[in-house]
Structures are given as C-alpha cells and as structure tokens.
Amino acid sequence: MVAVKNKKDINGMQLEAQELSDELTTRAREKQLIQPDGRGRILIPGLKGVEVVQVEALNDYEFIVRRMSTIPEREQWLWNNADAMVSVQRGLAQAKAGEFADAPSMDDDDWLEDDKE
C-alpha cells in the first residue's frame, strides 16, 4: 500500500489516500501473462463485447490496445459538421432542462395552408 497524505491526480481523477492506494493496487493486478493460441491469437481480459480495438505497436514487444467505437456511415455527417453537432447538443440540453417550443394553436389552422400568394 502507498501512504499518501494529500490528494493526488491519477489520469485526471482526484483521489484521497485510500482511493489512491486502491487504484494503484487494482492497476498492479491488471498485469497478467497471456499465452497465444495455436493460431497466434490472444484473448484480452476486459474486452468482452467490444467490437473494435486499435492496436499501436510501440516497438517489437510493446503494444497499446485502445477500445474504439464505430459510427454508422449515415450518421458520420453529424460528427464531421461542428455546427450541426453544436445544434444537436444544444437541443438535447434544452430537452433535458424541459425547454420545449410552444405547440401551434389548433384553433387557428392558417399555419397548415400552403402559401398561395
């Protein structure tokens, strides 16, 4: 166990001494030896249900594996359009706060008619 008197920052998380000790112990347990199968494949613990990973080779014997997510092609335009993304996020925040546009009056149906002018 690590004795720490003040708050420390690990990967952006503010942790008290006990939490820091628990975090370091957990990280130490995450290392384990894994044998490749007959076809050279390995099963990485903790990746159950993950569809895509990115593997970065640091050198001949070290790799970084990152979980990735995929975006359907029909939705990709939103992620590529910053203005549209800001608008969607604003709308979601307004909906969460209960801010909705007023519904049109059903007594006045002029808004239903096409402009014939």
C-alpha positions as CSV (number, residue, x, y, z in Angstrom):
1,M,0.0,0.0,0.0
2,V,1.1,3.5,-0.7
3,A,0.9,6.1,2.1
4,V,-0.3,9.4,0.7
5,K,-1.4,12.3,2.9
6,N,-2.6,14.8,0.2
7,K,-4.9,14.4,-2.8
8,K,-3.1,13.1,-5.9
9,D,-4.2,13.1,-9.5
10,I,-4.1,9.9,-11.5
11,N,-5.4,10.1,-15.0
12,G,-7.5,13.2,-14.2
13,M,-9.2,11.6,-11.1
14,Q,-8.9,13.3,-7.8
15,L,-8.3,10.6,-5.2
16,E,-8.0,10.5,-1.5
17,A,-5.1,8.5,0.1
18,Q,-7.2,5.3,0.5
19,E,-8.7,5.6,-3.0
20,L,-5.2,6.2,-4.4
21,S,-3.9,3.1,-2.7
22,D,-6.8,1.0,-4.0
23,E,-6.3,2.4,-7.5
24,L,-2.6,1.5,-7.5
25,T,-3.4,-2.0,-6.2
26,T,-6.0,-2.5,-8.9
27,R,-3.6,-1.4,-11.6
28,A,-1.0,-3.8,-10.3
29,R,-3.4,-6.7,-10.6
30,E,-4.3,-5.8,-14.2
31,K,-1.0,-7.1,-15.5
32,Q,-1.0,-10.8,-16.4
33,L,0.6,-13.2,-18.7
34,I,-1.4,-14.4,-21.7
35,Q,-0.5,-17.3,-24.0
36,P,-1.4,-17.0,-27.7
37,D,-3.4,-19.9,-29.0
38,G,-2.2,-22.2,-31.9
39,R,-3.1,-19.5,-34.4
40,G,-1.3,-16.7,-32.6
41,R,-4.5,-15.1,-31.2
42,I,-4.8,-13.8,-27.7
43,L,-7.9,-13.1,-25.6
44,I,-7.6,-9.8,-23.8
45,P,-9.4,-9.6,-20.4
46,G,-11.9,-6.8,-20.1
47,L,-12.7,-6.6,-23.9
48,K,-15.8,-8.7,-23.8
49,G,-18.4,-7.2,-26.0
50,V,-16.0,-4.7,-27.6
51,E,-16.4,-4.7,-31.4
52,V,-13.3,-2.8,-32.5
53,V,-9.9,-2.1,-30.9
54,Q,-6.9,-0.1,-32.1
55,V,-3.5,-1.7,-31.6
56,E,-0.5,0.6,-31.6
57,A,2.9,-1.1,-31.8
58,L,5.4,0.9,-29.6
59,N,8.2,-1.4,-30.6
60,D,8.7,-5.1,-31.3
61,Y,7.5,-6.2,-27.9
62,E,5.1,-3.5,-26.6
63,F,1.6,-2.6,-27.8
64,I,-1.1,-0.3,-26.7
65,V,-4.7,-1.6,-27.1
66,R,-7.5,1.0,-27.2
67,R,-11.2,0.4,-27.2
68,M,-12.8,2.1,-30.2
69,S,-16.3,2.7,-31.3
70,T,-17.7,2.8,-34.8
71,I,-20.2,5.3,-36.2
72,P,-22.7,4.2,-38.8
73,E,-22.0,5.9,-42.2
74,R,-25.4,7.5,-42.3
75,E,-24.6,9.3,-39.0
76,Q,-21.0,10.3,-39.9
77,W,-22.0,13.6,-41.4
78,L,-23.0,14.8,-37.9
79,W,-19.6,14.1,-36.4
80,N,-18.0,15.9,-39.4
81,N,-20.2,19.0,-39.1
82,A,-19.2,21.0,-36.0
83,D,-22.2,23.5,-36.4
84,A,-24.7,20.6,-36.6
85,M,-23.2,18.9,-33.6
86,V,-23.4,22.0,-31.5
87,S,-27.0,22.5,-32.6
88,V,-27.9,18.9,-31.6
89,Q,-26.1,19.2,-28.3
90,R,-27.9,22.4,-27.6
91,G,-31.3,20.8,-28.4
92,L,-30.6,17.8,-26.2
93,A,-29.6,20.2,-23.3
94,Q,-32.8,22.2,-23.8
95,A,-34.9,19.0,-23.8
96,K,-33.2,17.8,-20.7
97,A,-34.0,21.1,-19.0
98,G,-37.7,20.8,-20.1
99,E,-37.4,23.7,-22.5
100,F,-39.7,23.0,-25.5
101,A,-41.2,25.2,-28.2
102,D,-44.8,26.0,-27.9
103,A,-47.2,23.9,-30.0
104,P,-49.2,25.7,-32.6
105,S,-52.8,26.5,-31.7
106,M,-55.2,24.1,-33.2
107,D,-57.9,26.8,-33.2
108,D,-56.0,28.7,-35.9
109,D,-55.3,26.4,-38.8
110,D,-53.8,29.0,-41.1
111,W,-50.4,27.6,-40.5
112,L,-51.5,24.4,-42.2
113,E,-52.3,26.0,-45.5
114,D,-49.7,26.5,-48.2
115,D,-48.7,30.0,-49.3
116,K,-50.8,30.6,-52.4
117,E,-49.6,34.1,-53.0
